[in-house]
């Protein structure tokens, strides 16, 4: 269904059933090798593009993953809502925070 502002709302249980019915995302083998160990298969939920950059949002299980990349890369990959993809995360810095007050 759509909200008053035009945003799509999808029932979580319906989305879970749909995702469970899909074959697992298959990642092509690396050309040389890979160092990123954290891989999150999921589905692209939103792509925002300007003339140079693209913001790609994915739902990977319970996780929302957001990537910033060149528009050219997003276009070459054919990223659009509904496309199955794998987010490979490699970070040199990870910030850990505690919720609440001390």
KOLDORO-345403 format. One record per residue: chain; x, y, z of N, C-alpha, C in turn; residue number from 1; residue in one letter. Coordinates in Angstrom, 2 decimals, padded with zeros to 5 digits, always signed. Example, Ala and Ser with C-alpha at 12.3 -4.5 7.8 and 13.67 -1.06 7.14 Angstrom:
   cadena      n.c1      n.c2      n.c3     ca.c1     ca.c2     ca.c3      c.c1      c.c2      c.c3   num   residuo
        A   +013.19   -005.69   +007.80   +012.30   -004.50   +007.80   +013.20   -003.30   +007.80     1         A
        A   +012.85   -002.25   +007.08   +013.67   -001.06   +007.14   +012.90   +000.03   +007.87     2         S
//
This chain:
   cadena      n.c1      n.c2      n.c3     ca.c1     ca.c2     ca.c3      c.c1      c.c2      c.c3   num   residuo
        A   +000.85   -001.17   +000.00   +000.00   +000.00   +000.00   +000.89   +001.23   +000.00     1         X
        A   +000.31   +002.39   -000.24   +001.06   +003.64   -000.27   +000.60   +004.57   +000.86     2         X
        A   +001.56   +005.33   +001.37   +001.24   +006.31   +002.40   +000.66   +007.55   +001.74     3         X
        A   +000.19   +008.48   +002.55   -000.35   +009.73   +002.01   +000.72   +010.49   +001.23     4         X
        A   +002.00   +010.31   +001.61   +003.10   +010.98   +000.92   +003.59   +010.21   -000.29     5         X
        A   +002.98   +009.07   -000.59   +003.36   +008.30   -001.78   +004.41   +007.22   -001.54     6         X
        A   +004.86   +007.07   -000.28   +005.84   +006.03   +000.01   +005.16   +004.67   +000.04     7         X
        A   +005.88   +003.67   -000.43   +005.35   +002.31   -000.39   +005.56   +001.70   +000.99     8         X
        A   +004.54   +001.02   +001.48   +004.63   +000.30   +002.75   +004.35   -001.16   +002.45     9         X
        A   +005.26   -002.02   +002.85   +005.11   -003.45   +002.61   +005.05   -004.15   +003.95    10         X
        A   +004.08   -005.03   +004.11   +003.93   -005.79   +005.34   +005.18   -006.65   +005.54    11         X
        A   +005.75   -006.62   +006.74   +006.99   -007.34   +007.03   +006.85   -008.84   +006.81    12         X
        A   +005.72   -009.40   +007.19   +005.52   -010.84   +007.02   +005.45   -011.20   +005.54    13         X
        A   +004.80   -010.34   +004.72   +004.74   -010.58   +003.28   +006.13   -010.52   +002.67    14         X
        A   +006.93   -009.53   +003.08   +008.28   -009.40   +002.56   +009.12   -010.61   +002.96    15         X
        A   +008.98   -011.06   +004.20   +009.74   -012.22   +004.66   +009.39   -013.46   +003.85    16         X
        A   +008.09   -013.66   +003.57   +007.68   -014.80   +002.75   +008.25   -014.70   +001.34    17         X
        A   +008.22   -013.49   +000.78   +008.77   -013.28   -000.56   +010.27   -013.59   -000.58    18         X
        A   +011.01   -013.04   +000.41   +012.46   -013.27   +000.45   +012.78   -014.75   +000.64    19         X
        A   +012.00   -015.44   +001.45   +012.23   -016.87   +001.69   +011.99   -017.68   +000.43    20         X
        A   +011.13   -017.20   -000.47   +010.82   -017.94   -001.69   +011.86   -017.73   -002.78    21         X
        A   +012.76   -016.76   -002.60   +013.77   -016.46   -003.61   +014.99   -017.36   -003.44    22         X
        A   +015.62   -017.74   -004.55   +016.86   -018.50   -004.40   +017.93   -017.63   -003.76    23         X
        A   +018.90   -018.23   -003.09   +019.93   -017.42   -002.44   +020.70   -016.59   -003.48    24         X
        A   +021.14   -015.42   -003.05   +021.94   -014.57   -003.93   +023.24   -015.29   -004.22    25         X
        A   +023.60   -015.33   -005.48   +024.83   -015.98   -005.88   +025.81   -014.91   -006.29    26         X
        A   +026.96   -014.93   -005.66   +027.98   -013.94   -005.96   +028.95   -014.56   -006.96    27         X
        A   +029.29   -013.83   -008.02   +030.26   -014.39   -008.96   +031.61   -014.56   -008.26    28         X
        A   +032.39   -015.55   -008.69   +033.67   -015.75   -008.04   +034.59   -014.56   -008.27    29         X
        A   +035.47   -014.28   -007.31   +036.37   -013.15   -007.48   +037.37   -013.41   -008.60    30         X
        A   +037.82   -012.34   -009.23   +038.79   -012.48   -010.32   +040.15   -012.87   -009.76    31         X
        A   +040.59   -012.20   -008.71   +041.90   -012.46   -008.13   +041.77   -013.00   -006.72    32         X
        A   +040.99   -012.35   -005.91   +040.82   -012.72   -004.51   +039.94   -011.71   -003.84    33         X
        A   +039.71   -011.92   -002.58   +038.88   -010.97   -001.86   +039.37   -010.88   -000.42    34         X
        A   +039.21   -009.70   +000.15   +039.61   -009.54   +001.55   +038.43   -009.18   +002.43    35         X
        A   +037.32   -008.77   +001.84   +036.13   -008.44   +002.64   +035.48   -009.74   +003.09    36         X
        A   +035.26   -009.87   +004.39   +034.69   -011.11   +004.93   +033.21   -010.98   +005.28    37         X
        A   +032.74   -009.77   +005.45   +031.36   -009.55   +005.87   +030.48   -009.35   +004.65    38         X
        A   +029.71   -010.38   +004.31   +028.87   -010.32   +003.13   +027.42   -010.48   +003.56    39         X
        A   +026.57   -009.57   +003.05   +025.17   -009.54   +003.42   +024.30   -009.64   +002.16    40         X
        A   +023.81   -010.83   +001.82   +022.89   -010.92   +000.69   +021.56   -010.25   +001.04    41         X
        A   +020.99   -009.56   +000.08   +019.73   -008.88   +000.35   +019.09   -008.37   -000.92    42         X
        A   +018.23   -007.39   -000.75   +017.48   -006.83   -001.87   +017.59   -005.31   -001.81    43         X
        A   +017.81   -004.70   -002.97   +017.89   -003.24   -003.05   +016.50   -002.68   -002.83    44         X
        A   +016.40   -001.72   -001.91   +015.10   -001.13   -001.59   +014.96   +000.30   -002.10    45         X
        A   +016.09   +000.98   -002.34   +016.01   +002.38   -002.79   +017.33   +002.78   -003.44    46         X
        A   +017.25   +003.58   -004.50   +018.43   +004.13   -005.14   +018.17   +005.60   -005.42    47         X
        A   +019.00   +006.46   -004.84   +018.91   +007.90   -005.09   +020.15   +008.31   -005.87    48         X
        A   +019.96   +008.99   -007.00   +021.09   +009.37   -007.84   +021.09   +010.86   -008.11    49         X
        A   +022.29   +011.44   -008.16   +022.42   +012.79   -008.69   +023.35   +012.66   -009.90    50         X
        A   +023.97   +013.74   -010.31   +024.78   +013.67   -011.52   +026.09   +012.90   -011.32    51         X
        A   +026.57   +012.79   -010.08   +027.86   +012.15   -009.82   +027.76   +010.92   -008.92    52         X
        A   +026.94   +011.00   -007.87   +026.90   +009.95   -006.85   +025.55   +009.25   -006.79    53         X
        A   +025.56   +008.07   -006.14   +024.33   +007.31   -005.90   +024.35   +006.82   -004.46    54         X
        A   +023.18   +006.86   -003.83   +022.99   +006.27   -002.49   +022.11   +005.05   -002.70    55         X
        A   +022.64   +003.89   -002.34   +021.93   +002.63   -002.54   +021.59   +002.04   -001.18    56         X
        A   +020.31   +001.78   -000.96   +019.87   +001.16   +000.29   +019.45   -000.27   +000.01    57         X
        A   +019.85   -001.16   +000.92   +019.49   -002.57   +000.81   +018.90   -003.04   +002.13    58         X
        A   +018.04   -004.04   +002.05   +017.57   -004.75   +003.23   +018.22   -006.12   +003.16    59         X
        A   +019.08   -006.42   +004.12   +019.79   -007.69   +004.16   +019.41   -008.38   +005.47    60         X
        A   +018.40   -009.23   +005.41   +017.89   -009.83   +006.63   +017.34   -008.71   +007.50    61         X
        A   +017.74   -008.67   +008.78   +017.22   -007.61   +009.66   +018.00   -006.30   +009.52    62         X
        A   +019.00   -006.28   +008.64   +019.89   -005.13   +008.56   +019.58   -004.24   +007.36    63         X
        A   +019.59   -002.93   +007.59   +019.50   -001.93   +006.52   +020.94   -001.51   +006.23    64         X
        A   +021.36   -001.69   +004.99   +022.72   -001.36   +004.59   +022.63   -000.22   +003.57    65         X
        A   +023.44   +000.83   +003.77   +023.45   +001.98   +002.86   +024.85   +002.11   +002.28    66         X
        A   +024.94   +002.25   +000.98   +026.21   +002.41   +000.30   +026.20   +003.68   -000.53    67         X
        A   +027.30   +004.42   -000.49   +027.49   +005.56   -001.37   +028.50   +005.17   -002.43    68         X
        A   +028.15   +005.36   -003.68   +029.03   +004.99   -004.79   +028.84   +005.95   -005.93    69         X
        A   +029.67   +005.83   -006.93   +029.49   +006.70   -008.10   +028.21   +006.31   -008.82    70         X
        A   +027.60   +007.28   -009.45   +026.40   +007.00   -010.25   +026.74   +006.02   -011.36    71         X
        A   +027.92   +006.19   -011.94   +028.35   +005.31   -013.02   +028.38   +003.85   -012.56    72         X
        A   +028.90   +003.60   -011.35   +028.95   +002.23   -010.82   +027.54   +001.68   -010.61    73         X
        A   +026.66   +002.49   -010.04   +025.27   +002.04   -009.81   +024.57   +001.73   -011.13    74         X
        A   +024.81   +002.57   -012.14   +024.21   +002.33   -013.46   +024.76   +001.05   -014.09    75         X
        A   +026.09   +000.87   -014.01   +026.71   -000.32   -014.61   +026.21   -001.60   -013.95    76         X
        A   +025.96   -001.55   -012.63   +025.46   -002.72   -011.92   +023.96   -002.92   -012.11    77         X
        A   +023.28   -001.92   -012.66   +021.84   -002.02   -012.86   +021.07   -002.02   -011.55    78         X
        A   +021.58   -001.29   -010.55   +020.93   -001.28   -009.24   +019.63   -000.50   -009.27    79         X
        A   +018.58   -001.14   -008.79   +017.24   -000.56   -008.74   +016.46   -001.32   -007.67    80         X
        A   +015.41   -000.72   -007.12   +014.61   -001.43   -006.14   +014.16   -002.80   -006.67    81         X
        A   +014.31   -003.81   -005.83   +013.92   -005.17   -006.20   +015.07   -006.03   -006.67    82         X
        A   +016.22   -005.43   -007.00   +017.36   -006.20   -007.47   +018.02   -006.89   -006.28    83         X
        A   +018.30   -008.19   -006.42   +019.03   -008.91   -005.38   +020.51   -008.60   -005.53    84         X
        A   +021.18   -008.36   -004.42   +022.59   -008.01   -004.45   +023.24   -008.49   -003.16    85         X
        A   +024.56   -008.39   -003.10   +025.31   -008.73   -001.90   +026.11   -007.50   -001.49    86         X
        A   +025.93   -007.06   -000.25   +026.72   -005.96   +000.30   +027.96   -006.56   +000.94    87         X
        A   +029.13   -006.20   +000.43   +030.39   -006.66   +001.02   +030.94   -005.50   +001.83    88         X
        A   +031.08   -005.71   +003.13   +031.47   -004.63   +004.04   +032.89   -004.87   +004.52    89         X
        A   +033.73   -003.87   +004.33   +035.10   -003.92   +004.83   +035.38   -002.56   +005.45    90         X
        A   +035.62   -002.53   +006.72   +035.83   -001.26   +007.41   +037.16   -001.27   +008.13    91         X
        A   +037.84   -000.15   +008.07   +039.08   -000.02   +008.83   +038.80   +000.54   +010.21    92         X
        A   +037.66   +001.19   +010.39   +037.26   +001.72   +011.69   +035.83   +001.30   +011.98    93         X
        A   +035.62   +000.80   +013.16   +034.27   +000.47   +013.60   +034.06   +001.16   +014.93    94         X
        A   +033.03   +001.98   +015.01   +032.71   +002.69   +016.24   +031.66   +001.88   +016.99    95         X
        A   +031.91   +001.61   +018.25   +030.97   +000.88   +019.09   +030.46   +001.84   +020.15    96         X
        A   +029.16   +001.96   +020.27   +028.54   +002.86   +021.24   +027.62   +002.08   +022.16    97         X
        A   +027.44   +002.59   +023.36   +026.52   +001.99   +024.30   +025.23   +002.81   +024.35    98         X
        A   +024.07   +002.17   +024.28   +022.82   +002.91   +024.36   +022.57   +003.39   +025.80    99         X
        A   +021.75   +004.40   +025.92   +021.36   +004.90   +027.23   +022.38   +005.86   +027.82   100         X
        A   +022.13   +006.21   +029.07   +022.99   +007.16   +029.76   +023.88   +006.43   +030.75   101         X
        A   +025.00   +007.04   +031.07   +025.92   +006.48   +032.08   +025.72   +007.16   +033.38   102         X
//
